[in-house]
Amino acid sequence: MDDAIHDGLILKNPTYKAVTVGGKESKAANLKYLEYEQYKALKLYLEGIDTLLAHWQLHARN
């Protein structure tokens, strides 16, 4: 932020005197991130939906 102000990209620091408040603990890593196997399963699922949507749109036009 200070560099951006110094370079004239912004006039004021929008975070000046900002107070961060956290009322709860952060989630465990296993709840925030996918394991590799979960990622692969999600990717296959989404690719299947994409294929179904493309197929549906192709037939909806005819």
Buried (B, 14 or more C-beta within 10 A) or exposed (E): EEEEEEEEEEEEEEEEEEEEEEEEEEEEEEEEEEEEEEEEEEEEEEEEEEEEEEEEEEEEEE
